[in-house]
Amino acid sequence: MMSRSYTNLLDLASGNFPVMGREKKRLPRVMTVPGVISELDDDQANSVSSDVPSSLAQDRIIIVANQLPVKAKRRPDNKGWSFSWDEDSLLLQLKDGLPEDMEVLYVGSLRVEVDPSEQDDVSQLLLDRFKCVPAFLPPDILLKFYHGFCKQHLWPLFHYMLPFSANHGGRFDRSLWEAYVAANKIFSQRVIEVINPDDDYVWIHDYHLMVLPTFLRRRFNRLRMGFFLHSPFPSSEIYRTLPVREEILKALLNSDLIGFHTFDYARHFLSCCSRMLGLEYQSKRGYIGLEYYGRTVGIKIMPVGIHMGQIESVLKLADKEWRVGELKQQFEGKTVLLGVDDMDIFKGVNLKLLAMEQLLKQHPKWQGRAVLVQIANPARGRGKDLEEIQAEIHASCKRINKNFGRPGYEPIVFIDKPVSLSERAAYYTIAECVVVTAVRDGMNLTPYEYIVCRQGISGSGSSSELSVPKKSMLVVSEFIGCSPSLSGAIRVNPWNVEATAEAMNESISMADAEKQMRHEKHYRYVSTHDVAFWARSFFQDMERTCKDHFRRRCWGIGLSFGFRVVALDPNFRKLSIESIVSAYSRSRNRAILLDYDGTVMPQASINKSPSQEVISIIKMLSSDVKNTVFVVSGRGRDSLGKWFSPCKKLGIAAEHGYFMRWPAEEAWETCGQSNDFGWTQIAEPVMKLYTESTDGSYIETKESALVWHHRDADPGFGSGQAKEMLDHLESVLANEPVAVKSGQYIVEVKPQGVSKGLVAEKIFTAMVERGKQADFVLCIGDDRSDEDMFEIIGNAINSGVLSSNTSVFACTVGQKPSKAKYYLDDTTEVINMLDALADASDPTSSPSDEDESSP
């Protein structure tokens, strides 16, 4: 039965959905600890997990991908199916890097269509024999999901192809997005049927399943989950064109660890998170993390490798040796350059052919001697673009062979059919150079396979063969994922046909000693960074990222793809209005300290003056003789004094406390250590310099401080300029009596000895001197400057300025790391809480009481 939570999520995400098909029999759930299975079958969206991980069950990992690592074919009698492992599948190979005692379960679809009447039997067979759980997609959803959204939208976009016209890439079609979400939902249902959420890890693979983390996180808040993207991730300028850009980003952030092949791909993802979601990453001890609602989402950069054992076993095969001999005879006296690519519009096969043509023109000595063997694996996609590329490739082959061919010699040998790994290894063995000219590619393991095949294996062949130094050469596009790790390769811009041709000439003309050195360097890397190393490294990072899952309090918030899990330290909790009102009513001497911007005034608000509601609430609070109420802000005294003029009994600390006005007084007192503002003549020219070069920034001149704002500047450039300015100002103001600090989109220079913490300390001390030691403290703020107030409260208790019995409510706005013990989500909740306190206040007072409100 389909859970209501899933139905709601899908409806909210996309509107009307196609019918999911008939209700299917559930697979038996694999449970490794005692438990009630029905708890996973309820129709609620509650998280299913215990407070502590089970110590009885061994760890298990569920690997989820679009396709299972199995081959399926119909039995000869047409009754049923026979299945076998797909030895070429990365999902199968990565098991070598996981702990030996770890059970591995696979969830994915099959490459064949299975009749609905056979699906239950096939599911049971695959689970029993292969530990595989198939996800059967209805044909209409499969077509729109894979050949539609995946191949028409995501694949081109992630390879930097924008749909400028309906005939070029295809316009965004929301029905394809709905099918993509529906398919991901089906995958999630299959995972849920077999998962033990407290003990299992889930590792999701590639762009087909980018919204799956939201479905799983919605059901299991503490699930340990990783995602690895095997394709490129485009720059933010490209990615931002996707109409469902934020939905996909937020879904990925429901993972605990997100993996990419290269730093470029990770950098693009982080840039998207910064520009679209306002998230900034931090690097700690070599690990990159994004703080997302109290959870740290790890970013892993690790290129995948090849399976050394598989290739070495192929190199031992007799038929490979026989094929090598045959090829050596076929290309005797020739220098072979090799290309092995999928038939795809992004593989640059046509550019490679043009480069070969240019090589033969520019260097006639290679005519009759150099041969480019191009193996084209069958296309996975379809469409007009692919047909055009295929036609261009065939035309180029025909033209080059006609212009430069001669009897017994064809410069281009084009193999347009599936080639086994054994045959591929034979071609690698005889090739002097492998050429990869993809214009954009996620990883591309062809160069790795080539290097290992050129190395051969120890213990095979004659002693004379073993003593021959190994050599290989690579010409690779700078736009493929493996390029950064192959430092000995000749890197090219494949669009520059002339430069690629020169690189090909250089690679086959290079001295053998140089080829040997480059080969040895590459082989050392490839042999140690294999698929097992990659899987082990990713899993270890996933363990490290998830280690605090069961120590933190977690709950889900948000609808549709806005859903996310909030994870907080057990001691950091939401401020309960009931509990604070109760403590407020019992107390006699209260200190209430309120920040302004971001606390009672939304940061995004254009009109910064307080609303009548805020004025009314603060007026009522400050009118209670039991209360000492202060607005503690970084704003200037003129604006604060004007805005809060109706609140006669309100205290104001302006410019972080440089100016203070006590309740019921008109005069402002200056609290800084120095009245010398000569430093402004040094700081202001520096700030102006950065303002002129940073569009969207401006300088705010206060009486006691200078503030540089960059909220409206480009996020990346603005933050970079802020760091530079901070260093610059600290350097030129080293001997001045000032402090230089950075905050939320600001850099501020202010006199030393001025902080909100000192304001709080001064207020508490003044209350003690009046014989009214505070027995209730409420302190609310949203910024770094407010952390000083939260910190001083603890110090005040230790020093005796506040009693250990004081009811303290230090509260930050927003769920984020803080020295406060409480939080409220936003300014609306702050105002609602203050309104509840105002309702519990007693505004009646006697003249003698009023006189006591000032120090």
TACOR-V666002 format. One line per field, one symbol per residue. ss: DSSP state (@ for helix, = for strand, . for the rest). phi: phi as a letter, one per 30 degrees, with the letter a starting at -180 (. if undefined). burial: + if it has 9 or more other ideal C-beta (glycine too) atoms within 8 Angstrom, else -. A space follows every 10 residues. Layout:
BEGIN
ss=???
phi=???
burial=???
END
This chain:
BEGIN
ss=...@@@@@@@ @@@@...... .......... ......@@@@ .......... .........= =======..= ====...... =====....@ @@@@@@@... ..=======. .....@@@@@ @@@@@@@@@@ .===....@@ @@@@@@@@@@ @@@@@@@@.. ....=..==. ...@@@@@@@ @@@@@@@@@@ @@@@.....= =====.@@@. .@@@@@@@@. ...=====.. .....@@@@. ....@@@@@@ @@....==== ..@@@@@@@@ @@@@@@@... ====..==== ==..====== =......@@@ @@@@@..@@@ @@@@@@@@@@ ....====== ==......@@ @@@@@@@@@@ @@.@@@...= =======... ...@@@@@@@ @@@@@@@@@@ @@@@.=..=. .====..... @@@@@@@@@@ ..====.... =....@@@@@ @@@@@..... ..@@@@@... ...====..= ..@@@....= ==....@@@@ @@@@@@@@@. .@@@@@@@@@ @@@@@@@@.. @@@@@@@@@@ @@@@@..... ..=====..@ @@.=====.. ..==..@@@@ @@@@@@...= ====..=... =......... .@@@@@@@@@ @@@...==== ==....@@@@ @@@....... ====@@@.== =.......== .........@ @@@@@@@@@@ @@@....=== =...=====. ....@@@@@@ @@@@@@@@@@ @@.....=== ===..===== =....@@@@@ @@@@@@@@@. .....===== =..@@@@@@@ @@@@@@@@@. ......==== ===....... .===..@@@@ @@@@@@@@@. ......@@@@ @....
phi=.dddddeddd eddbidcddd jddcdddddd ccbeacdddd cdcccddcac dbddcdcddb bcccbdbddb cbbddedicj bcbbdcdddd ddddedcced dddcbcbacc dccceedcdd ddedddddcb hccdccceed dedddddcdd dccdddddci ccddbddbji ddbddddddd ddddddeddd dddcdcddcc cbbcbiddbd ceeddddddb dcedbbbbcc cdcddddddd ddecddeded dddddcbccb dbdedddddd dddddccicc cbcbhiccbc dbhicccdcc caddcccedd dddddddddd dddddddddd ceiccccbbb bddbdcdidd dddddddded ddbedddicc bcccccdedc cakdeddddd ddddddeddd dddcdaeibb dcccccadbd dddddddedc ddaccbbdda adbicedddd dddddibdjb iddddddddd babbcbddcc ddeddcdcdd dbcddcdddd dddddddccd dedddddddd dddedddccd dddddddddd ddeddcdcec ccdbacbjch dddaccbbee dcbddddddd dddddddcbc cbcbdcdicc bedddddddd ddddeddddd ddddddcccb ccbddddddd dddcedcdcc dbcchijdcb bdeiccdccc cddbcdcddd dcdddddded ddcbdjcacc ccdcbcbccb ecdeeddddd dddddedddd ddceccdbcc bcbdibbbcb ddibadddde dddddddddd ibedcbbcbb abcddddddd dddddddddj dcddcddcbd bccjdaeadd cbbbdadddd dddddddddd dcddaceddd dddcd
burial=--++++++++ +-++--++-- ------+-+- -++------+ ----+-+-+- ---+--+-++ ++++++++++ -+--+----- +-+-++--+- ++++-+++-- -+-+++++++ ---+---++- -++++++--+ -+++++++-- ++++++++++ ++++++++++ +++----+++ -+++-+++++ ++++++++++ ++++++++++ ++++++++++ ++++++++++ ++++++++++ ++++-+-+++ -+--++++++ ++++++++++ ++--++-+++ +++++++-+- +-----++++ +++++-++++ ++++++++-+ ++-++-+--+ --++-+++-- +--+++++++ ++++-+++++ ++++++++++ -+---++--+ +++++++-+- +---++--++ -+++-++-++ +--++---+- ++-++---+- ++++++++++ +-++++++++ ++++++++++ ++++++---- ---------+ +++++++-++ ++++-+-+++ -+++--+-++ ++++++++-+ ----++++++ +++-+++-++ +++++++++- ++++++--++ -+-+-+---+ +-++++++-- -++-+-+--+ +-++--+-++ ++++++++++ +--------+ ---+++++++ +++++-++++ +++++++-++ +-++--+-++ ++++++++++ +++------- ++------+- -+++-+++-+ +--+-++-+- -+-+++++++ +-+-+++++- ++++++-+++ -++----+-+ +-+--+++++ ++-+++++++ ++++++++-- -+++++++++ +++-++++++ +++++++--- ++---+++++ +++----+-+ -++++++-++ ++++++++-- +---+---++ -++--
END
